[in-house]
Amino acid sequence: MQLQFRRLPPQAVVTVDAPARLHLGFLDPNASLGRAFGSVGLVIDGHGTRLEARVADRDRIDGAVTEAERERIATCLARLHAAYDPTPVAIDVAHIPRAHTGLGSGTQLAMAVGTAFVRLLGHSATSTELASLLGRGARSGIGILGFDSGGLLVDGGPAGELRSGVPPLLARQPFPENWRVLLVSDNSREGLHGAEERRGLAALAPFPQKLAAHLCHLVLMKILPGAAERNIVPFAHGLTEMQQTIGEYFAPVQGGVFASPEVERALRAVAAQRTAGIGQTSWGPTGFAIVASADDAERALATAREATRGMPHIECTIVAGRNRGATIRSAEARQPRSDAA
């Protein structure tokens, strides 16, 4: 998506709402045909990132951020200043999901900061350019592509040995409006990330080409057609089988098909009672069950809570799919904002 704007007035405020995403699985982690990974993902409503940006006398980072997130934003701003504009910017984060839970918070934060920056200061940039500048999309393009368009997405993985650039969008299917997603997260854990993630990937055995072909077949002939025809049965069966296959491959480094046994317990209980596509997003510890209606989601929620009774670290919520990308708004500030605000 090309972002090209005129510089806004000095008192303007830019607000970016960046949606969370579920990473539903890789297609070929071993690059058996020359392209690594390839991803399936879904953009969701809820658990997103919202921030405001305005011109300031110095770079400032406020709001609901951890120290690690503050450092990440500062790194983004330094790269944006070097590439586009030295004008200082204040970033105020209203909310962001907990990091390393499989919801794509790092990519959404970077994309929100980058988009707000170029919108505020009147520069031209594509989402792909911003992602490359800010170091996102090395393996999966779902977060960046979802930032632009929302929906159920398939990307083609990065090309070549250097694996540079954002993977291309191969398919986008609107997610059925009536379907719902039960999220089950283990708040006592974090998914693999950083150096630990790189070591884990390097330690895995080669992914068999036969299994990569099977995953591609599931996506092309069950998951995408199921969504297109609003038929939960092939979609759920294909997605659950895909997740089981890829989960078994990653089990040696994440401790099982699911990173959290309690999340797995909840989702297996849901799938035993109704048609649901279950799995884990990215490295977890968040899992999901995709069902055909709001009523099914409420019943699945009750099942998951019953299966994890007495486990306060397990959090269950219901969200919808989102068939649109991030929202970007600009407005005049109502009043000056002090550094103490």
C-alpha atoms as a printed R data frame, in Angstrom:
    type eleno elety resid chain resno       x       y      z
1   ATOM     1    CA   MET     A     1   0.000   0.000  0.000
2   ATOM     2    CA   GLN     A     2   1.483   3.333 -1.065
3   ATOM     3    CA   LEU     A     3   1.388   5.928  1.682
4   ATOM     4    CA   GLN     A     4   1.863   9.443  0.322
5   ATOM     5    CA   PHE     A     5   0.750  12.513  2.249
6   ATOM     6    CA   ARG     A     6   1.290  16.228  2.592
7   ATOM     7    CA   ARG     A     7   2.895  17.350  5.830
8   ATOM     8    CA   LEU     A     8   0.247  17.979  8.475
9   ATOM     9    CA   PRO     A     9  -0.073  21.186 10.529
10  ATOM    10    CA   PRO     A    10   2.187  21.441 13.619
11  ATOM    11    CA   GLN     A    11  -0.632  20.669 16.070
12  ATOM    12    CA   ALA     A    12  -1.912  17.632 14.169
13  ATOM    13    CA   VAL     A    13  -2.241  14.204 15.771
14  ATOM    14    CA   VAL     A    14  -2.104  10.957 13.798
15  ATOM    15    CA   THR     A    15  -3.796   7.898 15.287
16  ATOM    16    CA   VAL     A    16  -3.057   4.396 13.967
17  ATOM    17    CA   ASP     A    17  -5.046   1.296 14.906
18  ATOM    18    CA   ALA     A    18  -3.107  -1.781 13.784
19  ATOM    19    CA   PRO     A    19  -4.936  -5.115 14.003
20  ATOM    20    CA   ALA     A    20  -3.506  -8.273 15.538
21  ATOM    21    CA   ARG     A    21  -3.000 -11.357 13.423
22  ATOM    22    CA   LEU     A    22  -2.931 -15.109 13.880
23  ATOM    23    CA   HIS     A    23  -0.120 -16.983 12.172
24  ATOM    24    CA   LEU     A    24  -1.810 -20.222 11.151
25  ATOM    25    CA   GLY     A    25   1.247 -22.074  9.911
26  ATOM    26    CA   PHE     A    26   4.200 -22.313  7.563
27  ATOM    27    CA   LEU     A    27   3.969 -24.247  4.296
28  ATOM    28    CA   ASP     A    28   7.597 -25.265  3.751
29  ATOM    29    CA   PRO     A    29  10.094 -24.390  6.523
30  ATOM    30    CA   ASN     A    30  12.881 -26.219  4.683
31  ATOM    31    CA   ALA     A    31  12.606 -24.467  1.282
32  ATOM    32    CA   SER     A    32  12.353 -27.811 -0.520
33  ATOM    33    CA   LEU     A    33  11.592 -25.998 -3.795
34  ATOM    34    CA   GLY     A    34  13.845 -23.022 -3.133
35  ATOM    35    CA   ARG     A    35  11.469 -20.730 -1.239
36  ATOM    36    CA   ALA     A    36  11.438 -20.858  2.539
37  ATOM    37    CA   PHE     A    37   8.412 -20.826  4.808
38  ATOM    38    CA   GLY     A    38   5.321 -19.458  3.056
39  ATOM    39    CA   SER     A    39   2.607 -18.562  5.558
40  ATOM    40    CA   VAL     A    40  -1.110 -18.704  6.192
41  ATOM    41    CA   GLY     A    41  -2.593 -16.105  8.516
42  ATOM    42    CA   LEU     A    42  -5.752 -14.377  9.667
43  ATOM    43    CA   VAL     A    43  -6.245 -10.764 10.747
44  ATOM    44    CA   ILE     A    44  -8.529 -10.406 13.782
45  ATOM    45    CA   ASP     A    45 -10.509  -7.724 15.560
46  ATOM    46    CA   GLY     A    46  -9.331  -7.267 19.112
47  ATOM    47    CA   HIS     A    47  -5.914  -7.382 20.774
48  ATOM    48    CA   GLY     A    48  -4.636  -4.721 18.373
49  ATOM    49    CA   THR     A    49  -2.177  -1.857 18.773
50  ATOM    50    CA   ARG     A    50  -3.234   1.783 18.974
51  ATOM    51    CA   LEU     A    51  -0.897   4.763 19.145
52  ATOM    52    CA   GLU     A    52  -0.830   8.497 18.497
53  ATOM    53    CA   ALA     A    53   1.978  10.542 16.985
54  ATOM    54    CA   ARG     A    54   2.577  14.274 16.980
55  ATOM    55    CA   VAL     A    55   5.440  16.655 16.272
56  ATOM    56    CA   ALA     A    56   7.445  17.460 19.412
57  ATOM    57    CA   ASP     A    57  10.530  19.337 20.543
58  ATOM    58    CA   ARG     A    58  12.281  16.002 21.090
59  ATOM    59    CA   ASP     A    59  11.517  12.342 20.515
60  ATOM    60    CA   ARG     A    60   9.285  11.099 23.310
61  ATOM    61    CA   ILE     A    61   7.700   7.698 23.962
62  ATOM    62    CA   ASP     A    62   4.811   7.541 26.419
63  ATOM    63    CA   GLY     A    63   1.888   5.326 27.273
64  ATOM    64    CA   ALA     A    64   1.293   1.638 27.859
65  ATOM    65    CA   VAL     A    65   4.704   0.248 26.907
66  ATOM    66    CA   THR     A    66   7.283  -1.941 28.566
67  ATOM    67    CA   GLU     A    67  10.929  -0.953 28.604
68  ATOM    68    CA   ALA     A    68  11.616  -3.419 25.781
69  ATOM    69    CA   GLU     A    69   8.813  -1.897 23.688
70  ATOM    70    CA   ARG     A    70  10.100   1.594 24.443
71  ATOM    71    CA   GLU     A    71  13.516   0.577 23.122
72  ATOM    72    CA   ARG     A    72  11.914  -0.978 20.036
73  ATOM    73    CA   ILE     A    73  10.038   2.251 19.277
74  ATOM    74    CA   ALA     A    74  13.199   4.299 19.802
75  ATOM    75    CA   THR     A    75  15.032   2.077 17.308
76  ATOM    76    CA   CYS     A    76  12.198   2.534 14.797
77  ATOM    77    CA   LEU     A    77  12.306   6.310 15.205
78  ATOM    78    CA   ALA     A    78  16.076   6.394 14.734
79  ATOM    79    CA   ARG     A    79  15.770   4.491 11.448
80  ATOM    80    CA   LEU     A    80  12.862   6.659 10.285
81  ATOM    81    CA   HIS     A    81  14.772   9.851 11.074
82  ATOM    82    CA   ALA     A    82  17.790   8.612  9.144
83  ATOM    83    CA   ALA     A    83  15.708   7.594  6.135
84  ATOM    84    CA   TYR     A    84  13.105  10.376  5.950
85  ATOM    85    CA   ASP     A    85  13.114  13.304  8.337
86  ATOM    86    CA   PRO     A    86  14.960  14.557 11.457
87  ATOM    87    CA   THR     A    87  11.853  16.237 12.923
88  ATOM    88    CA   PRO     A    88  11.290  14.959 16.508
89  ATOM    89    CA   VAL     A    89   8.090  12.995 17.105
90  ATOM    90    CA   ALA     A    90   6.192  12.042 20.255
91  ATOM    91    CA   ILE     A    91   4.622   8.570 20.293
92  ATOM    92    CA   ASP     A    92   1.885   7.777 22.804
93  ATOM    93    CA   VAL     A    93   0.832   4.116 22.929
94  ATOM    94    CA   ALA     A    94  -2.750   3.587 24.093
95  ATOM    95    CA   HIS     A    95  -2.616  -0.207 24.085
96  ATOM    96    CA   ILE     A    96  -0.643  -3.116 22.691
97  ATOM    97    CA   PRO     A    97  -0.971  -6.878 23.231
98  ATOM    98    CA   ARG     A    98   1.522  -8.651 25.443
99  ATOM    99    CA   ALA     A    99   4.675  -9.371 23.468
100 ATOM   100    CA   HIS     A   100   5.668 -12.847 22.254
101 ATOM   101    CA   THR     A   101   2.190 -14.362 22.507
102 ATOM   102    CA   GLY     A   102   1.656 -15.098 18.802
103 ATOM   103    CA   LEU     A   103  -0.429 -12.028 17.948
104 ATOM   104    CA   GLY     A   104   2.207 -10.192 15.896
105 ATOM   105    CA   SER     A   105   2.650  -7.307 18.329
106 ATOM   106    CA   GLY     A   106   6.214  -6.505 17.230
107 ATOM   107    CA   THR     A   107   5.313  -6.106 13.568
108 ATOM   108    CA   GLN     A   108   2.148  -4.151 14.323
109 ATOM   109    CA   LEU     A   109   4.004  -1.789 16.631
110 ATOM   110    CA   ALA     A   110   6.716  -1.144 14.039
111 ATOM   111    CA   MET     A   111   4.188  -0.667 11.226
112 ATOM   112    CA   ALA     A   112   2.055   1.659 13.352
113 ATOM   113    CA   VAL     A   113   5.058   3.803 14.305
114 ATOM   114    CA   GLY     A   114   6.338   3.936 10.732
115 ATOM   115    CA   THR     A   115   2.949   4.728  9.218
116 ATOM   116    CA   ALA     A   116   2.201   7.433 11.783
117 ATOM   117    CA   PHE     A   117   5.624   8.984 11.168
118 ATOM   118    CA   VAL     A   118   5.305   9.284  7.390
119 ATOM   119    CA   ARG     A   119   1.671  10.424  7.643
120 ATOM   120    CA   LEU     A   120   2.533  13.116 10.154
121 ATOM   121    CA   LEU     A   121   5.557  14.480  8.311
122 ATOM   122    CA   GLY     A   122   4.254  14.153  4.760
123 ATOM   123    CA   HIS     A   123   6.509  11.492  3.263
124 ATOM   124    CA   SER     A   124   5.840   8.781  0.699
125 ATOM   125    CA   ALA     A   125   6.372   5.121  1.635
126 ATOM   126    CA   THR     A   126   4.840   1.737  0.984
127 ATOM   127    CA   SER     A   127   4.141  -0.698  3.789
128 ATOM   128    CA   THR     A   128   6.776  -2.982  2.283
129 ATOM   129    CA   GLU     A   129   9.357  -0.182  2.354
130 ATOM   130    CA   LEU     A   130   8.550   0.612  5.970
131 ATOM   131    CA   ALA     A   131   8.696  -3.053  6.964
132 ATOM   132    CA   SER     A   132  12.082  -3.535  5.300
133 ATOM   133    CA   LEU     A   133  13.465  -0.375  6.900
134 ATOM   134    CA   LEU     A   134  12.216  -1.430 10.341
135 ATOM   135    CA   GLY     A   135  13.401  -5.026 10.078
136 ATOM   136    CA   ARG     A   136  10.059  -6.821  9.820
137 ATOM   137    CA   GLY     A   137   8.887  -9.620  7.512
138 ATOM   138    CA   ALA     A   138  12.071 -11.683  7.293
139 ATOM   139    CA   ARG     A   139  10.160 -14.979  7.442
140 ATOM   140    CA   SER     A   140   6.448 -14.199  7.282
141 ATOM   141    CA   GLY     A   141   4.646 -11.395  5.491
142 ATOM   142    CA   ILE     A   142   1.279 -12.002  7.168
143 ATOM   143    CA   GLY     A   143   1.555  -9.136  9.655
144 ATOM   144    CA   ILE     A   144   2.568  -6.615  6.991
145 ATOM   145    CA   LEU     A   145   0.077  -7.810  4.375
146 ATOM   146    CA   GLY     A   146  -2.642  -7.933  7.020
147 ATOM   147    CA   PHE     A   147  -1.788  -4.377  8.080
148 ATOM   148    CA   ASP     A   148  -2.727  -3.338  4.552
149 ATOM   149    CA   SER     A   149  -5.766  -5.466  3.796
150 ATOM   150    CA   GLY     A   150  -7.011  -7.735  6.578
151 ATOM   151    CA   GLY     A   151  -8.641 -11.080  5.801
152 ATOM   152    CA   LEU     A   152  -7.390 -14.644  5.450
153 ATOM   153    CA   LEU     A   153  -3.999 -14.471  3.752
154 ATOM   154    CA   VAL     A   154  -1.374 -16.688  2.132
155 ATOM   155    CA   ASP     A   155   2.118 -15.385  1.393
156 ATOM   156    CA   GLY     A   156   4.793 -16.954 -0.798
157 ATOM   157    CA   GLY     A   157   7.719 -16.790  1.598
158 ATOM   158    CA   PRO     A   158  10.898 -14.785  1.007
159 ATOM   159    CA   ALA     A   159  12.792 -15.516 -2.207
160 ATOM   160    CA   GLY     A   160  16.391 -16.601 -2.540
161 ATOM   161    CA   GLU     A   161  19.118 -17.466 -0.088
162 ATOM   162    CA   LEU     A   162  19.281 -13.943  1.325
163 ATOM   163    CA   ARG     A   163  15.528 -13.989  2.027
164 ATOM   164    CA   SER     A   164  15.314 -10.232  1.819
165 ATOM   165    CA   GLY     A   165  12.146  -8.245  1.327
166 ATOM   166    CA   VAL     A   166   8.564  -8.888  2.359
167 ATOM   167    CA   PRO     A   167   7.046 -12.134  1.020
168 ATOM   168    CA   PRO     A   168   4.481 -11.607 -1.749
169 ATOM   169    CA   LEU     A   169   0.748 -11.942 -1.219
170 ATOM   170    CA   LEU     A   170  -0.491 -15.047 -3.046
171 ATOM   171    CA   ALA     A   171  -4.105 -15.192 -1.907
172 ATOM   172    CA   ARG     A   172  -6.516 -13.110  0.123
173 ATOM   173    CA   GLN     A   173  -9.885 -14.558  1.039
174 ATOM   174    CA   PRO     A   174 -12.480 -12.569  3.011
175 ATOM   175    CA   PHE     A   175 -13.081 -14.274  6.342
176 ATOM   176    CA   PRO     A   176 -16.762 -15.222  6.812
177 ATOM   177    CA   GLU     A   177 -18.491 -12.555  8.899
178 ATOM   178    CA   ASN     A   178 -20.459 -15.063 10.984
179 ATOM   179    CA   TRP     A   179 -17.440 -17.132 11.999
180 ATOM   180    CA   ARG     A   180 -15.737 -16.482 15.309
181 ATOM   181    CA   VAL     A   181 -12.361 -17.203 16.871
182 ATOM   182    CA   LEU     A   182 -11.889 -18.405 20.439
183 ATOM   183    CA   LEU     A   183  -8.455 -17.383 21.715
184 ATOM   184    CA   VAL     A   184  -6.914 -19.278 24.631
185 ATOM   185    CA   SER     A   185  -3.669 -17.864 26.004
186 ATOM   186    CA   ASP     A   186  -1.307 -18.948 28.747
187 ATOM   187    CA   ASN     A   187  -0.232 -15.773 30.540
188 ATOM   188    CA   SER     A   188   2.534 -17.598 32.405
189 ATOM   189    CA   ARG     A   189   4.532 -18.207 29.210
190 ATOM   190    CA   GLU     A   190   6.080 -16.474 26.227
191 ATOM   191    CA   GLY     A   191   6.604 -17.914 22.770
192 ATOM   192    CA   LEU     A   192  10.094 -18.422 21.383
193 ATOM   193    CA   HIS     A   193  11.684 -15.236 20.084
194 ATOM   194    CA   GLY     A   194  15.003 -13.620 19.267
195 ATOM   195    CA   ALA     A   195  18.137 -15.733 19.565
196 ATOM   196    CA   GLU     A   196  16.221 -18.592 21.176
197 ATOM   197    CA   GLU     A   197  13.926 -18.762 18.153
198 ATOM   198    CA   ARG     A   198  16.858 -18.743 15.734
199 ATOM   199    CA   ARG     A   199  18.583 -21.541 17.653
200 ATOM   200    CA   GLY     A   200  15.360 -23.546 17.730
201 ATOM   201    CA   LEU     A   201  14.837 -23.284 13.976
202 ATOM   202    CA   ALA     A   202  18.464 -24.220 13.315
203 ATOM   203    CA   ALA     A   203  18.161 -27.332 15.504
204 ATOM   204    CA   LEU     A   204  15.203 -28.815 13.632
205 ATOM   205    CA   ALA     A   205  15.544 -31.681 11.175
206 ATOM   206    CA   PRO     A   206  14.814 -30.918  7.505
207 ATOM   207    CA   PHE     A   207  11.093 -30.653  6.817
208 ATOM   208    CA   PRO     A   208  10.099 -33.427  4.371
209 ATOM   209    CA   GLN     A   209   9.064 -32.242  0.926
210 ATOM   210    CA   LYS     A   210   6.162 -34.700  1.047
211 ATOM   211    CA   LEU     A   211   4.760 -32.960  4.128
212 ATOM   212    CA   ALA     A   212   5.253 -29.515  2.558
213 ATOM   213    CA   ALA     A   213   3.269 -30.689 -0.468
214 ATOM   214    CA   HIS     A   214   0.548 -32.007  1.851
215 ATOM   215    CA   LEU     A   215   0.285 -28.676  3.677
216 ATOM   216    CA   CYS     A   216  -0.003 -26.800  0.377
217 ATOM   217    CA   HIS     A   217  -2.729 -29.213 -0.691
218 ATOM   218    CA   LEU     A   218  -4.653 -28.612  2.544
219 ATOM   219    CA   VAL     A   219  -4.474 -24.841  2.054
220 ATOM   220    CA   LEU     A   220  -5.454 -24.882 -1.607
221 ATOM   221    CA   MET     A   221  -8.155 -27.557 -1.490
222 ATOM   222    CA   LYS     A   222  -9.630 -27.317  2.019
223 ATOM   223    CA   ILE     A   223  -8.804 -24.142  3.921
224 ATOM   224    CA   LEU     A   224  -9.252 -21.510  1.208
225 ATOM   225    CA   PRO     A   225 -12.261 -23.191 -0.465
226 ATOM   226    CA   GLY     A   226 -13.896 -23.662  2.935
227 ATOM   227    CA   ALA     A   227 -13.585 -19.952  3.676
228 ATOM   228    CA   ALA     A   228 -14.738 -18.991  0.163
229 ATOM   229    CA   GLU     A   229 -17.860 -21.158  0.432
230 ATOM   230    CA   ARG     A   230 -18.409 -20.353  4.126
231 ATOM   231    CA   ASN     A   231 -18.241 -24.081  4.851
232 ATOM   232    CA   ILE     A   232 -16.661 -24.598  8.254
233 ATOM   233    CA   VAL     A   233 -16.239 -28.378  7.894
234 ATOM   234    CA   PRO     A   234 -13.443 -28.559  5.266
235 ATOM   235    CA   PHE     A   235 -11.901 -25.380  6.619
236 ATOM   236    CA   ALA     A   236 -11.744 -26.718 10.178
237 ATOM   237    CA   HIS     A   237 -10.539 -30.165  9.175
238 ATOM   238    CA   GLY     A   238  -7.854 -28.749  6.891
239 ATOM   239    CA   LEU     A   239  -6.645 -26.191  9.406
240 ATOM   240    CA   THR     A   240  -6.533 -28.659 12.313
241 ATOM   241    CA   GLU     A   241  -4.589 -31.163 10.227
242 ATOM   242    CA   MET     A   242  -2.190 -28.479  9.046
243 ATOM   243    CA   GLN     A   243  -1.627 -27.315 12.612
244 ATOM   244    CA   GLN     A   244  -1.096 -30.843 13.886
245 ATOM   245    CA   THR     A   245   1.460 -31.525 11.151
246 ATOM   246    CA   ILE     A   246   3.458 -28.355 11.661
247 ATOM   247    CA   GLY     A   247   3.091 -28.604 15.444
248 ATOM   248    CA   GLU     A   248   4.634 -32.068 15.469
249 ATOM   249    CA   TYR     A   249   7.560 -30.712 13.474
250 ATOM   250    CA   PHE     A   250   8.156 -27.850 15.939
251 ATOM   251    CA   ALA     A   251   7.476 -29.993 19.018
252 ATOM   252    CA   PRO     A   252  11.168 -30.708 19.796
253 ATOM   253    CA   VAL     A   253  11.871 -26.996 20.372
254 ATOM   254    CA   GLN     A   254   8.554 -25.831 21.854
255 ATOM   255    CA   GLY     A   255   7.820 -28.807 24.095
256 ATOM   256    CA   GLY     A   256   4.904 -30.338 22.211
257 ATOM   257    CA   VAL     A   257   2.401 -29.710 19.437
258 ATOM   258    CA   PHE     A   258   1.315 -26.761 21.603
259 ATOM   259    CA   ALA     A   259   3.724 -24.691 23.688
260 ATOM   260    CA   SER     A   260   1.255 -24.753 26.610
261 ATOM   261    CA   PRO     A   261  -0.283 -28.054 27.759
262 ATOM   262    CA   GLU     A   262  -3.151 -26.149 29.382
263 ATOM   263    CA   VAL     A   263  -3.994 -24.356 26.137
264 ATOM   264    CA   GLU     A   264  -3.893 -27.669 24.307
265 ATOM   265    CA   ARG     A   265  -6.194 -29.224 26.915
266 ATOM   266    CA   ALA     A   266  -8.761 -26.460 26.432
267 ATOM   267    CA   LEU     A   267  -8.712 -26.607 22.639
268 ATOM   268    CA   ARG     A   268  -8.840 -30.401 22.439
269 ATOM   269    CA   ALA     A   269 -11.920 -30.257 24.672
270 ATOM   270    CA   VAL     A   270 -13.539 -27.725 22.328
271 ATOM   271    CA   ALA     A   271 -12.785 -29.801 19.222
272 ATOM   272    CA   ALA     A   272 -14.186 -32.948 20.853
273 ATOM   273    CA   GLN     A   273 -17.620 -31.336 21.148
274 ATOM   274    CA   ARG     A   274 -18.011 -29.374 17.900
275 ATOM   275    CA   THR     A   275 -16.525 -28.650 14.493
276 ATOM   276    CA   ALA     A   276 -13.603 -26.295 15.079
277 ATOM   277    CA   GLY     A   277 -10.299 -25.543 13.440
278 ATOM   278    CA   ILE     A   278  -7.828 -25.584 16.308
279 ATOM   279    CA   GLY     A   279  -4.161 -24.776 16.603
280 ATOM   280    CA   GLN     A   280  -1.523 -22.412 17.896
281 ATOM   281    CA   THR     A   281  -0.592 -19.060 16.432
282 ATOM   282    CA   SER     A   282   3.127 -18.753 15.736
283 ATOM   283    CA   TRP     A   283   5.152 -20.028 18.743
284 ATOM   284    CA   GLY     A   284   2.225 -19.487 21.088
285 ATOM   285    CA   PRO     A   285   1.411 -19.556 23.884
286 ATOM   286    CA   THR     A   286  -1.893 -18.384 22.361
287 ATOM   287    CA   GLY     A   287  -4.049 -21.040 20.737
288 ATOM   288    CA   PHE     A   288  -7.264 -20.697 18.771
289 ATOM   289    CA   ALA     A   289 -10.464 -22.476 17.822
290 ATOM   290    CA   ILE     A   290 -12.284 -21.171 14.747
291 ATOM   291    CA   VAL     A   291 -16.008 -21.978 14.758
292 ATOM   292    CA   ALA     A   292 -19.012 -21.259 12.541
293 ATOM   293    CA   SER     A   293 -21.041 -18.806 14.658
294 ATOM   294    CA   ALA     A   294 -21.206 -16.571 17.698
295 ATOM   295    CA   ASP     A   295 -23.344 -19.176 19.482
296 ATOM   296    CA   ASP     A   296 -20.752 -21.864 18.783
297 ATOM   297    CA   ALA     A   297 -18.073 -19.530 20.097
298 ATOM   298    CA   GLU     A   298 -19.942 -18.954 23.368
299 ATOM   299    CA   ARG     A   299 -20.323 -22.695 23.868
300 ATOM   300    CA   ALA     A   300 -16.666 -23.230 23.001
301 ATOM   301    CA   LEU     A   301 -15.736 -20.529 25.508
302 ATOM   302    CA   ALA     A   302 -17.673 -22.325 28.235
303 ATOM   303    CA   THR     A   303 -15.984 -25.616 27.347
304 ATOM   304    CA   ALA     A   304 -12.514 -24.062 27.406
305 ATOM   305    CA   ARG     A   305 -13.133 -22.393 30.753
306 ATOM   306    CA   GLU     A   306 -14.436 -25.608 32.241
307 ATOM   307    CA   ALA     A   307 -11.378 -27.497 30.962
308 ATOM   308    CA   THR     A   308  -9.054 -24.944 32.585
309 ATOM   309    CA   ARG     A   309 -10.966 -24.311 35.794
310 ATOM   310    CA   GLY     A   310  -8.613 -23.377 38.605
311 ATOM   311    CA   MET     A   311  -5.974 -22.140 36.173
312 ATOM   312    CA   PRO     A   312  -5.978 -18.333 36.556
313 ATOM   313    CA   HIS     A   313  -3.092 -17.961 34.109
314 ATOM   314    CA   ILE     A   314  -5.312 -19.153 31.235
315 ATOM   315    CA   GLU     A   315  -7.263 -16.379 29.507
316 ATOM   316    CA   CYS     A   316 -10.079 -17.064 27.028
317 ATOM   317    CA   THR     A   317 -11.627 -14.469 24.721
318 ATOM   318    CA   ILE     A   318 -13.769 -14.398 21.579
319 ATOM   319    CA   VAL     A   319 -12.883 -12.263 18.559
320 ATOM   320    CA   ALA     A   320 -14.081 -11.921 14.978
321 ATOM   321    CA   GLY     A   321 -12.024 -11.980 11.823
322 ATOM   322    CA   ARG     A   322 -11.198  -8.605 10.321
323 ATOM   323    CA   ASN     A   323 -11.488  -8.004  6.588
324 ATOM   324    CA   ARG     A   324  -9.816  -4.605  6.589
325 ATOM   325    CA   GLY     A   325  -6.362  -3.464  7.510
326 ATOM   326    CA   ALA     A   326  -5.134  -0.737  9.821
327 ATOM   327    CA   THR     A   327  -7.036   2.516 10.249
328 ATOM   328    CA   ILE     A   328  -5.150   5.806 10.055
329 ATOM   329    CA   ARG     A   329  -6.736   9.052 11.219
330 ATOM   330    CA   SER     A   330  -5.455  12.589 11.551
331 ATOM   331    CA   ALA     A   331  -6.937  15.507 13.468
332 ATOM   332    CA   GLU     A   332  -5.991  18.793 15.053
333 ATOM   333    CA   ALA     A   333  -4.921  18.452 18.674
334 ATOM   334    CA   ARG     A   334  -7.575  19.819 21.024
335 ATOM   335    CA   GLN     A   335  -5.017  21.251 23.415
336 ATOM   336    CA   PRO     A   336  -1.259  21.267 23.872
337 ATOM   337    CA   ARG     A   337   0.104  18.168 25.565
338 ATOM   338    CA   SER     A   338   2.647  18.597 28.347
339 ATOM   339    CA   ASP     A   339   5.543  16.244 28.934
340 ATOM   340    CA   ALA     A   340   3.920  15.175 32.192
341 ATOM   341    CA   ALA     A   341   0.723  14.069 30.492
